[in-house]
Amino acid sequence: MTDAPQQSRAYLVGGGIASLAAAVFLIRDVGFSGEDIHVLEELPQVGGSMDGRGEPAGYVSRGGRMLEDEAYTCLWNLLETIPTLTDETVSVREEIRAFSAKWPTDARARLIGKGAGILDASDHGLDTQDRLELTRLLVLPESVIGARRIEDFFSPHFFETNFWAMWRTTFAFQNWHSAIELRRYFLRFMQEFPRMHTLAGVRRTRLNQYDSIIRPVRAWLESRGVRFEHGVRVTDVDFATEDDGTRRVRRLHLDRAGQPDAYDLTDTDYALLTLGSMTADAAYGSDDRAPELIRDKRDGGWRLWETIAAKADDFGRPAAFHGNLDEAKWESFTLTMHGPLLLHRIEELSGNLPGTGALMTFKDSNWLMSIVVPHAPHFEGQPEDVYTLWGYGLFVDHEGDFVGKPMAEATGREILTELLGHLGLSDIEDRVAATTTVIPVMMPYITSQFAPRTPHDRPLVIPRGSANFAFLGQFTEIPEDVVFTVEYSVRGAMQAVYGLLGLNREIPGIYHALTDPKTAFGALKAALT
């Protein structure tokens, strides 16, 4: 720990995991008083994309995260500090380790084919051409790849393989996404190649990530006096450039519950600004209503970045990411079941107890649907006779195999029909539907961070000449690391705090399987043989 600058305040714009992590690092590693940290959040809750809410009548999570020992070094660093809500002598990191050991992942039905038949997912299906193309992408520098898409580097056969079906649904890749990002993913998660068909490397939280991570982090911060200000939208930021090129944030313009307000920053104050949001404008449906696709950027996250980006060339280009909703969106859904019938049948089909199978993908489904059956309870306070299931579809504009309409137009009840059809369980549809609630969620920007990009589309965490501000979130540039992970947000927060405050403290390195000869050999053997 170092001594915090005297009379310094820190303003963290956005209440996602990046801001929460930054607040922890400011207190734990810098020595800030919690009372001098303000978290400014438009929504009534913190956590950003890491949500989990509802009641026994209908739970919902927009997404879930499959954590991993090797690649999540900054996240583990954070969670080693945070005690669980049930036992202050046990850290969240220790709880995750213990839970994952008790309920290890060993998927026995990673891929499901037509007729609900389990496919041999251990056979990646790659031919010589596929392997050559994969190797070529790995060895090309990012400067050569540029803004090209994944489909620019592979032949049609590659996209039909079990390897691609598993990889794309594990990480939510589309063929038109950034080839640079896919390359980074290969390098960051190559250790998963030999165990991709079982997902044995997955580590899980005891409950959903909101209850198991976000709530404990917030409790730790609140106990230290951090000020959480909800209903506050940051609408603009005033920057000043000094004669020597030093840049500072001087004022944050706010909309506080509809009223204008502002925070003025001194030379010893700091502003950490979250840019963009992958779950902005998420819209919820119901059993009898499909979710709306919101196209007019009602959420404040994108508007703030657009306003900031207009002030300097190196503050990024948000249009590169939010400019094509139809290539960024997909839809998830959560089932709340008042009875175990469906889960028992899934267990019979898959051979997995709830919480041990990770992702099941219906490889030939028109929606490219995948589901996860979590261990129960998955939500705080969930009754013993209530069960949940989460799923998502990548091809939301394709007509379903069983309901005859695109997923984007389907109600929760119709999504249930489609799911049961792929499971070969249409015979129990009426009984399941009578005790099940399905809440679908459309997310227009959910893979926007995967959009093809150029080097200037994302700003650095600490821009050139910055004296008191940094950028946070999934739309900053952290060389070699991969977006769409909690690790990316936490690493960016650590870089921001340590860099701005001048801490002589090492940030955990970015894991690459190729640096470990044994792991690299196993990964390459799985992919190239």
C-alpha positions as CSV (number, residue, x, y, z in Angstrom):
1,M,0.0,0.0,0.0
2,T,1.1,3.5,-0.7
3,D,-0.1,6.8,0.9
4,A,-3.2,8.2,-0.9
5,P,-2.7,11.7,-2.2
6,Q,-3.9,14.2,0.4
7,Q,-7.5,15.4,-0.2
8,S,-7.9,13.3,-3.3
9,R,-11.2,12.1,-4.6
10,A,-12.0,9.5,-7.2
11,Y,-15.0,9.5,-9.4
12,L,-15.8,6.1,-11.0
13,V,-18.3,6.5,-13.9
14,G,-20.4,3.3,-14.3
15,G,-21.1,0.7,-11.7
16,G,-19.8,-2.4,-13.5
17,I,-17.1,-4.8,-12.3
18,A,-14.4,-2.5,-13.8
19,S,-15.4,0.4,-11.5
20,L,-15.9,-1.9,-8.5
21,A,-12.5,-3.4,-9.0
22,A,-10.9,0.0,-9.4
23,A,-12.5,1.1,-6.1
24,V,-11.1,-2.0,-4.3
25,F,-7.6,-1.4,-5.7
26,L,-7.8,2.3,-4.7
27,I,-8.5,1.3,-1.1
28,R,-6.4,-1.8,-0.8
29,D,-3.3,-0.8,-2.8
30,V,-3.3,3.0,-2.7
31,G,-4.8,3.8,0.7
32,F,-7.8,5.8,-0.4
33,S,-10.5,6.3,2.1
34,G,-13.7,4.8,0.9
35,E,-15.6,8.1,1.6
36,D,-13.4,9.8,-1.1
37,I,-14.6,7.3,-3.8
38,H,-17.8,8.0,-5.7
39,V,-19.4,5.4,-7.9
40,L,-21.8,7.1,-10.4
41,E,-24.3,4.7,-11.8
42,E,-27.4,5.4,-13.9
43,L,-29.2,2.1,-12.9
44,P,-30.6,1.2,-9.5
45,Q,-28.1,-1.6,-9.0
46,V,-24.4,-2.1,-9.7
47,G,-22.7,-5.0,-11.5
48,G,-23.1,-3.9,-15.1
49,S,-23.4,-7.0,-17.3
50,M,-22.9,-9.3,-14.3
51,D,-26.5,-9.5,-13.3
52,G,-28.8,-12.0,-11.7
53,R,-32.2,-11.1,-10.3
54,G,-35.8,-12.1,-9.9
55,E,-37.9,-14.1,-7.5
56,P,-39.2,-17.7,-7.5
57,A,-41.9,-16.7,-10.0
58,G,-39.3,-15.9,-12.6
59,Y,-35.5,-15.5,-12.3
60,V,-33.3,-14.1,-15.0
61,S,-29.6,-13.6,-15.9
62,R,-28.6,-12.0,-19.1
63,G,-25.5,-14.1,-19.3
64,G,-23.1,-16.4,-17.4
65,R,-19.3,-16.6,-17.2
66,M,-17.2,-19.7,-17.3
67,L,-14.1,-18.8,-15.3
68,E,-10.7,-20.5,-15.6
69,D,-7.7,-20.9,-13.3
70,E,-4.9,-20.0,-15.8
71,A,-6.3,-17.0,-17.6
72,Y,-8.1,-15.0,-14.8
73,T,-5.1,-13.9,-12.8
74,C,-6.3,-10.3,-12.1
75,L,-9.8,-11.5,-11.2
76,W,-8.3,-14.0,-8.7
77,N,-6.1,-11.2,-7.3
78,L,-9.2,-9.1,-6.7
79,L,-11.4,-11.9,-5.2
80,E,-8.7,-13.1,-2.8
81,T,-9.3,-9.8,-0.9
82,I,-13.1,-10.1,-0.8
83,P,-14.8,-12.3,1.8
84,T,-18.0,-14.2,1.0
85,L,-21.3,-12.9,2.5
86,T,-21.8,-16.2,4.4
87,D,-18.3,-16.5,6.0
88,E,-16.0,-13.6,6.4
89,T,-13.0,-15.9,7.0
90,V,-13.5,-17.4,3.4
91,S,-12.6,-15.3,0.4
92,V,-14.7,-15.4,-2.8
93,R,-11.7,-16.9,-4.5
94,E,-11.6,-19.7,-2.0
95,E,-15.3,-20.3,-2.3
96,I,-15.0,-20.6,-6.1
97,R,-12.1,-23.0,-5.8
98,A,-14.0,-25.2,-3.2
99,F,-17.3,-25.2,-5.2
100,S,-15.5,-26.1,-8.4
101,A,-13.7,-29.0,-6.7
102,K,-17.0,-30.3,-5.2
103,W,-18.9,-30.0,-8.5
104,P,-16.2,-30.4,-11.3
105,T,-17.2,-29.8,-14.9
106,D,-17.1,-32.9,-17.1
107,A,-19.6,-32.4,-20.0
108,R,-20.8,-35.6,-21.5
109,A,-23.1,-34.0,-24.0
110,R,-21.2,-31.0,-25.2
111,L,-22.8,-31.3,-28.7
112,I,-26.2,-32.5,-29.5
113,G,-27.1,-33.5,-33.1
114,K,-30.4,-34.0,-34.8
115,G,-32.8,-36.3,-33.1
116,A,-31.3,-35.4,-29.7
117,G,-28.3,-37.7,-30.3
118,I,-25.0,-37.0,-28.5
119,L,-22.2,-36.3,-30.9
120,D,-18.6,-37.3,-30.4
121,A,-17.3,-33.9,-29.5
122,S,-13.8,-35.3,-28.8
123,D,-13.4,-35.5,-32.6
124,H,-12.7,-31.9,-33.6
125,G,-13.3,-32.7,-37.2
126,L,-10.4,-30.5,-38.5
127,D,-8.8,-31.5,-41.7
128,T,-5.3,-30.5,-43.0
129,Q,-6.5,-27.3,-44.6
130,D,-8.3,-26.2,-41.4
131,R,-5.1,-26.8,-39.4
132,L,-3.0,-24.9,-41.9
133,E,-5.4,-22.0,-41.8
134,L,-5.6,-22.0,-38.0
135,T,-1.7,-22.1,-37.8
136,R,-1.5,-19.2,-40.2
137,L,-3.8,-17.0,-38.1
138,L,-1.7,-17.8,-35.0
139,V,1.6,-16.7,-36.6
140,L,0.3,-13.6,-38.3
141,P,0.9,-10.3,-36.4
142,E,-2.1,-8.1,-35.7
143,S,-0.8,-5.4,-37.9
144,V,-1.2,-7.7,-40.9
145,I,-4.6,-9.1,-39.9
146,G,-6.1,-5.6,-39.4
147,A,-9.8,-5.2,-39.6
148,R,-10.4,-8.5,-41.4
149,R,-13.1,-10.9,-40.3
150,I,-12.8,-14.5,-39.2
151,E,-14.4,-15.7,-42.4
152,D,-11.6,-14.1,-44.4
153,F,-9.1,-16.6,-42.9
154,F,-10.9,-20.0,-43.1
155,S,-12.5,-22.2,-45.8
156,P,-16.1,-23.2,-45.5
157,H,-15.2,-26.6,-44.1
158,F,-13.8,-25.1,-40.9
159,F,-17.1,-23.5,-40.0
160,E,-18.8,-27.0,-40.2
161,T,-16.4,-28.7,-37.7
162,N,-17.1,-29.7,-34.2
163,F,-14.1,-27.6,-33.2
164,W,-15.8,-24.4,-34.4
165,A,-19.2,-25.3,-33.1
166,M,-17.7,-25.7,-29.6
167,W,-15.3,-22.8,-29.7
168,R,-17.8,-20.3,-31.1
169,T,-20.6,-21.2,-28.6
170,T,-18.2,-21.3,-25.6
171,F,-17.1,-17.7,-26.4
172,A,-20.0,-16.4,-28.6
173,F,-18.1,-15.8,-31.9
174,Q,-19.7,-15.2,-35.2
175,N,-18.0,-15.8,-38.5
176,W,-18.0,-12.0,-39.2
177,H,-16.3,-11.1,-36.0
178,S,-12.7,-9.8,-35.6
179,A,-10.0,-12.1,-36.7
180,I,-7.6,-10.3,-34.4
181,E,-9.9,-11.1,-31.4
182,L,-10.1,-14.8,-32.4
183,R,-6.3,-15.0,-32.6
184,R,-6.1,-13.5,-29.2
185,Y,-8.6,-16.0,-27.9
186,F,-6.6,-18.9,-29.4
187,L,-3.5,-17.7,-27.7
188,R,-5.2,-17.0,-24.3
189,F,-7.2,-20.1,-24.2
190,M,-5.2,-22.6,-26.1
191,Q,-5.0,-24.7,-23.0
192,E,-8.7,-25.5,-23.5
193,F,-8.1,-27.3,-26.8
194,P,-7.6,-30.8,-25.3
195,R,-10.6,-30.3,-22.9
196,M,-13.0,-28.3,-25.0
197,H,-15.3,-31.3,-25.4
198,T,-15.7,-31.7,-21.6
199,L,-15.1,-28.0,-20.5
200,A,-13.1,-29.5,-17.6
201,G,-11.2,-26.3,-17.2
202,V,-14.3,-24.3,-16.3
203,R,-14.6,-22.9,-12.8
204,R,-17.9,-21.8,-11.4
205,T,-19.3,-19.6,-8.7
206,R,-21.6,-21.1,-6.0
207,L,-24.5,-18.9,-7.2
208,N,-24.8,-16.7,-10.2
209,Q,-22.1,-14.2,-10.6
210,Y,-24.1,-11.2,-9.3
211,D,-24.8,-13.0,-6.0
212,S,-21.4,-14.6,-5.7
213,I,-19.1,-11.8,-6.9
214,I,-20.9,-8.4,-7.3
215,R,-22.8,-8.5,-4.0
216,P,-19.7,-9.4,-1.9
217,V,-17.6,-6.8,-3.6
218,R,-20.2,-4.1,-3.0
219,A,-20.5,-5.1,0.6
220,W,-16.8,-4.8,1.1
221,L,-16.8,-1.4,-0.5
222,E,-19.8,-0.2,1.5
223,S,-18.2,-1.3,4.7
224,R,-15.4,1.1,3.9
225,G,-17.6,4.0,3.1
226,V,-17.6,4.1,-0.7
227,R,-20.4,6.4,-1.9
228,F,-22.7,4.7,-4.4
229,E,-24.8,7.3,-6.3
230,H,-27.6,5.7,-8.3
231,G,-29.8,7.5,-10.8
232,V,-26.8,9.5,-12.0
233,R,-26.0,9.7,-15.6
234,V,-22.7,11.3,-16.7
235,T,-23.6,13.3,-19.8
236,D,-20.3,15.1,-20.6
237,V,-16.7,15.5,-19.5
238,D,-14.6,18.7,-19.6
239,F,-11.0,18.1,-20.4
240,A,-8.2,20.7,-20.2
241,T,-4.8,20.5,-21.9
242,E,-1.8,22.3,-20.4
243,D,1.1,23.8,-22.2
244,D,3.3,20.7,-21.8
245,G,0.6,18.5,-23.2
246,T,-0.7,17.2,-19.9
247,R,-4.4,16.5,-20.0
248,R,-6.8,16.5,-17.1
249,V,-10.5,16.0,-16.5
250,R,-11.8,19.2,-14.9
251,R,-15.6,18.6,-14.7
252,L,-18.1,15.8,-14.9
253,H,-21.5,16.9,-16.1
254,L,-24.3,14.9,-14.5
255,D,-28.0,14.2,-14.9
256,R,-29.1,13.4,-11.4
257,A,-32.6,12.1,-11.5
258,G,-33.5,14.5,-14.3
259,Q,-31.8,17.5,-12.8
260,P,-28.4,18.9,-14.0
261,D,-25.5,18.7,-11.7
262,A,-21.7,18.5,-11.8
263,Y,-18.5,17.5,-10.1
264,D,-15.5,19.8,-10.4
265,L,-12.1,18.0,-10.1
266,T,-9.0,19.5,-8.7
267,D,-5.4,18.6,-9.7
268,T,-5.4,15.8,-7.1
269,D,-8.7,14.2,-8.1
270,Y,-9.2,11.3,-10.5
271,A,-11.9,10.2,-12.9
272,L,-12.2,6.6,-14.3
273,L,-14.7,6.5,-17.1
274,T,-16.4,3.4,-18.3
275,L,-16.9,3.5,-22.1
276,G,-19.7,1.7,-23.9
277,S,-21.7,-1.2,-22.7
278,M,-22.3,-4.7,-24.1
279,T,-25.6,-5.0,-22.3
280,A,-26.9,-1.5,-23.0
281,D,-30.6,-1.4,-24.0
282,A,-31.2,-5.0,-23.0
283,A,-34.9,-5.7,-23.3
284,Y,-36.9,-8.3,-21.5
285,G,-39.7,-10.5,-22.8
286,S,-42.0,-12.9,-21.1
287,D,-43.9,-16.1,-21.6
288,D,-46.3,-14.4,-24.0
289,R,-44.2,-11.6,-25.4
290,A,-41.0,-11.4,-27.4
291,P,-38.4,-8.9,-26.2
292,E,-38.0,-5.6,-28.1
293,L,-34.9,-4.8,-30.1
294,I,-33.9,-1.3,-29.1
295,R,-32.0,0.5,-31.8
296,D,-32.0,4.1,-30.6
297,K,-29.3,4.0,-27.8
298,R,-31.5,4.8,-24.8
299,D,-28.8,3.8,-22.4
300,G,-26.2,6.5,-21.5
301,G,-23.1,4.5,-21.9
302,W,-22.7,4.8,-25.6
303,R,-23.8,8.4,-25.7
304,L,-21.1,9.4,-23.2
305,W,-18.4,7.7,-25.2
306,E,-19.6,9.4,-28.4
307,T,-19.5,12.8,-26.6
308,I,-16.0,12.1,-25.2
309,A,-14.6,10.7,-28.5
310,A,-15.5,13.9,-30.3
311,K,-13.0,15.8,-28.1
312,A,-9.8,13.9,-29.0
313,D,-8.6,11.7,-31.8
314,D,-7.2,9.1,-29.4
315,F,-10.4,8.6,-27.4
316,G,-11.7,5.9,-29.7
317,R,-14.3,5.4,-32.3
318,P,-17.5,4.1,-30.7
319,A,-19.3,3.8,-34.1
320,A,-16.9,0.9,-35.0
321,F,-18.7,-1.1,-32.3
322,H,-22.2,0.1,-32.0
323,G,-22.7,0.7,-35.7
324,N,-24.1,-2.7,-36.8
325,L,-26.6,-4.1,-34.3
326,D,-27.6,-7.0,-36.6
327,E,-24.0,-8.3,-36.4
328,A,-23.7,-7.7,-32.6
329,K,-27.0,-8.9,-31.1
330,W,-28.1,-12.2,-29.7
331,E,-30.7,-13.3,-27.2
332,S,-30.6,-15.3,-24.0
333,F,-33.3,-16.8,-21.9
334,T,-33.8,-18.1,-18.4
335,L,-36.2,-20.9,-17.4
336,T,-37.7,-21.0,-13.9
337,M,-39.2,-24.4,-13.2
338,H,-41.5,-25.3,-10.3
339,G,-40.7,-29.0,-10.6
340,P,-37.8,-31.2,-11.6
341,L,-39.3,-33.0,-14.6
342,L,-37.4,-31.3,-17.3
343,L,-34.1,-31.4,-15.4
344,H,-34.5,-35.1,-14.7
345,R,-35.0,-35.8,-18.4
346,I,-32.0,-33.6,-19.4
347,E,-29.9,-35.5,-16.8
348,E,-31.0,-38.8,-18.4
349,L,-30.1,-37.6,-21.8
350,S,-26.7,-36.0,-20.9
351,G,-25.5,-38.1,-18.1
352,N,-24.6,-34.9,-16.2
353,L,-26.0,-33.8,-12.8
354,P,-27.0,-30.1,-12.7
355,G,-23.9,-27.9,-12.4
356,T,-21.5,-30.5,-13.9
357,G,-22.2,-30.3,-17.6
358,A,-21.5,-26.7,-18.5
359,L,-22.6,-25.9,-22.0
360,M,-24.8,-28.1,-24.2
361,T,-25.0,-27.0,-27.9
362,F,-27.6,-28.1,-30.4
363,K,-25.1,-28.1,-33.3
364,D,-27.6,-28.3,-36.1
365,S,-30.3,-26.0,-34.6
366,N,-31.3,-23.0,-36.8
367,W,-30.9,-20.7,-33.8
368,L,-27.6,-22.3,-32.8
369,M,-29.1,-22.8,-29.3
370,S,-27.0,-23.7,-26.3
371,I,-28.1,-24.3,-22.7
372,V,-26.5,-24.6,-19.2
373,V,-28.1,-26.4,-16.3
374,P,-26.7,-24.8,-13.2
375,H,-26.4,-26.4,-9.7
376,A,-29.3,-25.4,-7.5
377,P,-29.7,-23.0,-5.9
378,H,-28.4,-20.6,-8.5
379,F,-30.0,-17.5,-6.9
380,E,-29.9,-16.2,-3.4
381,G,-33.1,-17.3,-1.6
382,Q,-34.1,-19.8,-4.3
383,P,-36.5,-22.4,-2.8
384,E,-35.6,-26.1,-2.9
385,D,-38.4,-27.0,-5.2
386,V,-37.5,-24.3,-7.8
387,Y,-35.0,-24.9,-10.6
388,T,-33.4,-22.8,-13.3
389,L,-31.8,-23.2,-16.7
390,W,-30.1,-20.6,-18.9
391,G,-29.6,-20.6,-22.6
392,Y,-28.9,-18.5,-25.6
393,G,-29.1,-18.4,-29.4
394,L,-26.5,-17.0,-31.8
395,F,-28.7,-16.9,-34.9
396,V,-31.7,-14.9,-33.7
397,D,-32.9,-13.9,-37.1
398,H,-33.1,-17.5,-38.4
399,E,-36.4,-19.3,-38.5
400,G,-36.7,-22.0,-35.7
401,D,-36.8,-25.7,-36.4
402,F,-40.0,-26.2,-34.4
403,V,-41.8,-22.9,-34.0
404,G,-41.4,-21.5,-37.5
405,K,-40.3,-18.0,-36.6
406,P,-37.0,-16.3,-35.8
407,M,-35.9,-16.4,-32.2
408,A,-36.0,-12.6,-32.1
409,E,-39.8,-12.8,-32.7
410,A,-40.4,-15.7,-30.3
411,T,-42.1,-15.5,-27.0
412,G,-40.7,-17.3,-23.9
413,R,-43.3,-20.0,-24.4
414,E,-42.2,-20.5,-28.0
415,I,-38.6,-20.7,-27.0
416,L,-39.5,-23.5,-24.6
417,T,-41.2,-25.3,-27.5
418,E,-38.0,-25.0,-29.6
419,L,-35.8,-26.2,-26.7
420,L,-37.9,-29.2,-26.0
421,G,-38.0,-30.1,-29.6
422,H,-34.2,-30.2,-29.8
423,L,-34.0,-32.2,-26.6
424,G,-36.5,-34.7,-28.1
425,L,-38.8,-34.0,-25.2
426,S,-41.9,-32.6,-27.0
427,D,-43.9,-35.4,-25.2
428,I,-43.6,-33.5,-21.9
429,E,-44.2,-30.0,-23.3
430,D,-47.6,-29.4,-21.7
431,R,-46.5,-30.6,-18.3
432,V,-43.3,-28.6,-18.3
433,A,-45.0,-25.4,-19.7
434,A,-47.6,-25.6,-16.9
435,T,-44.9,-25.1,-14.2
436,T,-42.3,-23.1,-16.1
437,T,-41.7,-19.4,-16.7
438,V,-39.4,-18.3,-19.6
439,I,-37.9,-14.8,-19.7
440,P,-36.0,-14.0,-22.9
441,V,-33.6,-11.1,-23.1
442,M,-32.6,-9.3,-26.4
443,M,-29.2,-7.6,-26.2
444,P,-28.4,-5.5,-29.2
445,Y,-24.7,-4.9,-28.4
446,I,-23.8,-8.1,-26.7
447,T,-20.9,-9.0,-29.0
448,S,-20.1,-5.4,-30.2
449,Q,-16.7,-5.7,-28.6
450,F,-15.9,-8.5,-31.2
451,A,-16.5,-6.2,-34.1
452,P,-13.6,-5.9,-36.6
453,R,-11.4,-3.0,-35.6
454,T,-8.4,-0.9,-36.4
455,P,-5.7,0.1,-33.9
456,H,-7.3,3.5,-33.2
457,D,-10.9,2.3,-32.6
458,R,-10.2,1.7,-28.9
459,P,-8.5,4.1,-26.6
460,L,-5.7,3.2,-24.3
461,V,-6.6,2.7,-20.7
462,I,-4.5,5.7,-19.8
463,P,-4.3,8.0,-22.8
464,R,-1.2,9.9,-23.8
465,G,-0.6,12.8,-21.4
466,S,-3.3,11.9,-19.0
467,A,-2.7,13.1,-15.4
468,N,-5.9,12.2,-13.7
469,F,-8.2,10.1,-15.9
470,A,-8.4,6.7,-17.4
471,F,-10.8,4.6,-19.4
472,L,-12.4,1.4,-18.2
473,G,-14.4,-1.5,-19.6
474,Q,-14.5,-3.8,-22.7
475,F,-13.8,-1.1,-25.3
476,T,-10.3,0.0,-24.2
477,E,-7.1,-1.4,-25.7
478,I,-5.1,-3.8,-23.5
479,P,-2.5,-5.5,-25.8
480,E,-2.8,-9.3,-26.0
481,D,-5.8,-9.6,-23.7
482,V,-9.3,-10.7,-24.7
483,V,-12.6,-8.9,-24.4
484,F,-15.9,-10.4,-23.3
485,T,-14.2,-11.6,-20.1
486,V,-14.4,-10.3,-16.5
487,E,-10.6,-10.6,-16.5
488,Y,-10.4,-7.8,-19.2
489,S,-12.4,-5.4,-17.0
490,V,-10.5,-6.1,-13.9
491,R,-7.1,-6.0,-15.6
492,G,-8.0,-2.6,-17.1
493,A,-9.0,-1.3,-13.7
494,M,-5.7,-2.5,-12.2
495,Q,-3.8,-0.8,-15.0
496,A,-5.7,2.4,-14.5
497,V,-5.2,2.6,-10.8
498,Y,-1.6,1.5,-10.7
499,G,-0.7,3.7,-13.7
500,L,-2.4,6.9,-12.6
501,L,-1.3,6.7,-9.0
502,G,2.3,5.6,-9.9
503,L,2.3,2.4,-7.9
504,N,5.4,0.4,-8.0
505,R,3.4,-2.8,-7.9
506,E,3.4,-5.7,-10.4
507,I,0.3,-6.5,-12.4
508,P,-0.2,-10.2,-12.9
509,G,1.0,-11.3,-16.3
510,I,-1.2,-12.2,-19.2
511,Y,-1.3,-16.0,-19.4
512,H,-0.3,-17.6,-22.8
513,A,-0.3,-21.4,-23.1
514,L,2.5,-21.3,-25.6
515,T,4.9,-20.1,-22.8
516,D,4.4,-23.5,-21.0
517,P,5.9,-26.2,-23.2
518,K,3.9,-29.0,-21.7
519,T,0.6,-27.2,-22.0
520,A,1.5,-25.9,-25.5
521,F,2.3,-29.4,-26.7
522,G,-1.0,-30.8,-25.5
523,A,-2.9,-27.9,-27.0
524,L,-1.2,-28.1,-30.4
525,K,-1.5,-31.9,-30.4
526,A,-5.3,-31.6,-29.9
527,A,-5.7,-29.0,-32.6
528,L,-3.2,-30.2,-35.2
529,T,-3.7,-34.0,-35.1
